[in-house]
């Protein structure tokens, strides 16, 4: 079981040979400057991206799709629709005045295409920009039942009818104008009616809905009835604005509307309401609903964007790696040359900013630069050969054969377990007891039993570990 757990370990440590003493990788000043520059640029870019995210300047991803539902219920917000008479000159009479009224707006509710309610919405609560009465459509509740499902509510739509003043719909102290005044108004003036619809749009920066007003104007004609269908576009927006995980905040609103118009004769309009209808406006909801998914940038995406910049910058690291590789190779070669030519350590190299050797100097003697270059190239090739693993194993095998030729097989075997005595201060036994466990210093290796495990001698000491260690030779650089 223990062996199995060891085999599936994905975090095993890899052994790396050291180049010189504790150095496992060769690093240079140029590489350090480049690394610091890359990290600084990446950090600065990350701060820039983070500040853009905090101020809402990063455009989110928006996915749009459409859907059709057989049954839906919509509660139209108040003050969604406002109606007014466009008056460019004060000499014109306001037909929507509550006193001496000429044109009366009537809200009609249809259920399964059958009128069930009529109500005048004539009022003088607000004044429009044209100085005339502002008529507001009351809150509406529209029900769409496309398949006439009996288990659901019946279809319900709203109509706004503009007709001549009808006394039966007057409220309070409201009065109608005389028939003659109504006739003169319709025949002598160009009556322009403006409908203002207050829609909403989603602001991706502050994540809120804001209001958008759209106006629609049309001219009344006494002999015809203008039929207008306003199809409101319902939009369902879901935003995901969590920095790490996914979440959802829904917003439902009317974002736009389409207009269908036609003119019909008074005979047709009289079938709906037994009065003189000039305008018939139907308020409906478009059967196609827009679903909008707004996904704001995540921290992972920001880090990926910064990482792409870092990857682009690190593409230039190939040149730094080549520089470090060449500098490391030259450094090791010079160290190895000094093994065989001790005077080499007294040479001083003058290098360029890119690490190229320009001149070789000696402390006392003058160096022939041309001859030194030829000699160095020759020695360098030999050293490069020594750095190969195959050559190192070959040289070790030759050393074995040299040693083997100087001693017998039995003598070579004795060195298999030969070692250095542990310091006596490590043990709590008396010195005499420890010495009795060890071979005598005067004994020769040939006298040891080959089967013995006590191939330890006090002739050697701790300093033997370092007696042939490589002492680093510093080659002075200019």
N, C-alpha and C positions, 0 to 999 in steps of 0.2 A: 504493500500500500504506500509505504514511504517512497519507494522507487517510482511508483506511478505518479505520485504528486510532484516529484522532482522533474519528471519528464514533461508534464503539462505546464510547467512554470513558464509563463511568457515574459518574465521580467529577469531572466538570467543576465548576469554581468559578463561582459566580454573582456577577456584579457588583452591588454594592449602593451606591446613592447615599448620601453622607454628609449627615446633617442639618445639623450645624454642625461645622466642622473635622473631627475624627476620629470623631465620634459617628455610628454607623450605626443604633443603636437607642436609644430613650429609656427610661431606667430610673429608678425612683424608690426612695426609702427604704422606702415601704410595701410595694412589690413585693419588695424585698430581705428585709424581715422575714418576709413570707409565704413566700418561697422557702426561707429558712432554717428556718422552722417545719415546712414540708412535708418537707424532707430530714431534719430531726431526728426527726420522727414515724416516717418510713419506716425510718430506721436503727434506731430503738429497737424498732420492730415486727419488723424482720429479726433483731435480736439475740434478741428474745423467741422467735421461731419457731425460730431456730437452737438455742437452749438447750432448747426442747421436743424438738427432733429428737435432740439429744445425749443426753437423758435418757429417750428412748423414749416420750414422752407423746403423740406424734402417731400417731393410729390409722392403720395402713396400709390399703391397699385389698385386699380379699379377694374372690377370684373362685372360686366353687365349681362343680364339674361332676362328673358321675358317668359311669362307664364300666364295661363288662363285658368281661372277658378269658376266652377259652376255656381257657387253661392258665395256672396260676400256682402258685408254690411259696412257702410261708410257713414261716419258722422262728420258732416261738413262743418268746418269751423265758422264761428260767427264772423260777421263782416267780411265774408269771403267775396260777396258780390255786392257792388254798389251801383246804383242807377241814378242818372241825373240828366237834366236838359241842358244842352250846350247853347248858352246865350252869349253872343258876341256883342250885343248892344242892349242897353238897359231898357230901351223902348219896347222890347219884346216881353210878352207876358210869360211868367213861369207856368207851364201847363200842370206841373205837379204841386202847385200851391194848395194848401188845405182849405183856403177860403176862395170860393169861386173856382173850384177845381175843374180842369178841362180833361186831363188824361189821368186815369186811375190805374196804378199797378196792383194786380191781383195775383196772389200766390195760390196755386192750385196743386193739389196732391192727387196723383193717380196711383191706384193700386190694381195690379193686373190690367193696366191700360184703361181703367175705369175711374173717372173723376169721383173723388169721395169728399173733397173739402175745397172751399173757396174762402179766401180771406184777403181783405185789402191791407196792404203794407204802407199805405200813404201816411206820412208823418212829416213833421217839421222840426225834428230834433237837431239836425245838422244842416249846415250850409256848405255847398260845394265851392270849388274854385271859381265857378262861373257866376256865383251869387245866387244860385237857385237851390231849391230843396234837394237834399241828398237822401235818396231812398235806399235803405239797406235791406238786403234779403235776410230773413230770419234763419236761425240754425236749421239745417236740413239733415234728415236721416234717410239716406238712399240705400235701398236693398236690391241686390241683384240676385235673381233666382232664374238662371238660364234654362234649367230643365223643369221648371215648375214643380219642384219637389214639395209635396204636401207636408212633409215633416219639418220644413223650414218656413220661414216667414215669406209672405207673398212679395212679389216684386213691387217696389215703390219708387216713383220718380216725382220730381217737382217741375212745375211749369210756372213761368212768370208771364202773365198776360197783361198787355197794355191796351186798355179800351177807353172809350169815352166814359165820363163820370157816371157812376151808377149810385143812385141815392140809397139803395138797400145795403151797400157796403160801407157807407159813411160811418165814422166814429165820432162820438162826442159832439163838438160844435163845428165839425167840418161841413162845408157847403159845396154844392155844385154850381158851375157857371150856367148861364142860360143857354138854351139850345142855339140861339143865334150867335152867341159869343163862341161857342164850340165850333159851329159851322164856319164862322169867319176865320177862326184860328187855323183850322185844317185846310182851308182853301186859299188863304192869303199868305201863309208863312211856310218857310222851309224848316221843318221840325227835325232837328238832329238830336238823337239820343245817344248818350255815351254809357257804356257798361265797363266798369273797372273791376277786374278780377285780381285778387291778391293771392298770388301763388307763393311757393317756398322753394328754396334751393339749399343744398347742403354745402357749407363752407368747410373744405378739407383742412384749412389751416387752424381755425379755432374750434373745429368739430361741433359747430352749431348750425341751426337752421336760420336763414335770413329771408326776409320778405322781398318778393319781386312783384311789381304791379304791371299789369298789361291792360291796355285799353282797347275797346272795340266800339266803333261808331257806325251808326246806320241812320238813314233818312226815312221818315214815315211817309207813306203814300195813302191817301184817303181811299182810293178805289181798290187797293190790294192789301192783303195781310202778309206781313213778312214773318216767315217761319225760320227760327234759328235753333240749331242743336249745338249745345256746348258739351263736348266730350272731354271730361277731365282725365288727365293722365295720373294714375296713382303710382307712386314710387315708394318702394320699401328698401331703405338703405340700412345695411348692417355694417358697423365699423368694428375693426379689430385693432385696438391701439395699445395693447400691452407690449412692453419692451422685450419681454422674454417669452411668455406663454401666450396662448390664444384666448381671446375673450370676445364677447359680442355685445354691442349696444345698438338696438334697433331704432330707426326713425321712419315713421310713415307720414307721408305728406303728398299734396298735389303739386306736381312740378310744372305742369303745362296743360294746355287744352287745345283741342282742334275745333274748328267751326264749320258747320254745314248749314248753308242757307238756301232757301227757296221762297218763292212768292206763290201764294194761293189765293183763290177767290174768296170773297166774303161768305159765299154759300157754304163752303167747306168749313170755315172757321165757326160759322153759326151752329154747326153740329156739335161743337165742343162746349160752347157757352152761348147762351141766347142773348148776346150783346154784340155791339160793333167792335170787333177785335182788329186792332191795328198791328200789333206785334205779339208773337207767340214764341217764347224762349223756353226750350227744354233743357234741363240740367241732368246730365247722365254721366256715368263713369265708363271710361274706355274698358272694354272687356279684357284687353291685354295689359297686364300689370308688369311694370319694370322692377326687377330686383337688382340692386346694386350692392356689391360687396367691396368695401373699402378697407384695404389692409395696409396699415402703417408699417414702416420699416422696423425690423427687429434688431436687437443688439448683435445677433449672429450675422445678419446681412451687412451691418456696418463694419464688423470686424473682417468679414470676407472682402468687402470693398477695400479696406485698408490693407488686407493681405495681398490683394491683387496688385496694389501699388508697390508693396514691399517685394513681391515676386518680380515685378518689372525692374525694380532697382537692383535686386540681387542677381539679375541676369548678367550684370557687369561684374559680379563676384568671380566669374571664371578667370578674368585677367588677374585678380588679386590672388586666387588660388595658384595660378601658374607662376606668379611672382614668388609666392611663399614656397612653392615646391622647388623652384630653382635655387632660391636662397638657402633652403634647408639642405639641398643636395650639395651645394658648394661648401656649406658649413661642415657637414659630415666628412666630405672629401678632404678638407683642410685638416680636420682633426686626425684622420687616418694617416695622412701624409706625414704629420708630425710624429706619429709612432715610429716611422722608419727613418725620417730625417729630422732629428731633434733641432737642428739649426733653423728649421722652417718656422719655429715659434718666434724667432727673433725678427722675422720679416714684418713689415708694416704695409698694409694695403690702403691705397687711396681710392675710394669708390664714388661713383656718381649718385645722384638722387634716386636713380632707378636700380641701384645695387650693382652696377657694372664696375669691374676693376679697371681703374685708369692707369695707376702707377704702383710699382712695387719698390719699397725702400728698405734699406738695412740700417741698423744702428750705427755701424762703423764703415762698412764697405759699400762701394758703388755697385748697383745691380745692372747687368746688361739686360735691358728690357726685352729685346728680341730673343736672346738665347733663353732667358727665363720663360718666356711664353712658349717656346718650343718644348722645353723640358717639362713644363707644367702640364701641357696637353698630353704628353706621353705618359707621365705619371698618373694623370687623372684617369686615363683609359684603364690603366692597371687597377687603380683603386675601385673604379666602377665595377670591374670584374669581381673584385673581392666582396663587394656588397651583395652579390647575388647569393641566394640560399644554396644553390647547387655548388657553387664554388666553396662556400664555407664548409659544407658537409664534406666536400672533396678534401679540403685541407685538413679537417679533423681526422678523416680516415688515414691520410698520409702520416699524421702525427702518431696515430695508433700503431701503424706499421713500424715507425721508427722506434717507438718505445718497446714494441713487441720483439723487435730484433735485438734489444739490449737486455731482455730478461726472459725467464721461462714462463710457461703457461700457469704453473702453480703459483708463482710469485704474483702474476697479474691478478689471479683470483683473490689473493689476500687483500688487495686494495679495494675490493668491492664494498666491504663493510668497515673500511678504515676511516677513523674520524678523530675529532678533537675532544679531549676530556672536558666535561662540564666543570665550571669553577666550583671548588670545594665549599665555598660560602653559601652555595645554594642548598646544601644538605644540612640536616640537623644532627647527623651521625658524627662520631669522632673521626678525626683525620685518619687514625690508624685503621679503622674499620673500612673507610672508603678506599684506602690504598690497597687493602687486602683484596678488594673486588677488582682491582685494575691490574693489568700486566706490568711487569717490572720495566723500568725505563731502559735497563741494559739489555733486555731481551730483543732479539732480532726478529724481523717479520717472518723469516723462514721458520722460526720455532713455533709459531702459532698453529693451533689445530684448525684445519679448514672448516670444521663443523662448528667451531666456537662462534658465539655471537658477541663476544667481548673483544672486538677488534678496535679497542679504544686505547689511545696512548697519551700519556701526559707530556710526551716530547713536544707535541704541538700545543699551541695556545690560541687565544682569541685573535691575536694579531695576524695569525695565518689566514684569516678570512679576507684580509685586506692587503696582504703583502703584494699581490699581483693585480690589485684593482687598477682600473683605468683612472689616472689622474688627469683631469681636464686641462688641456693646454690652450690658453687663450691666444688666438692669433690677432694681434693688434690691427684695428681698422683705422683708416684715416677719417 
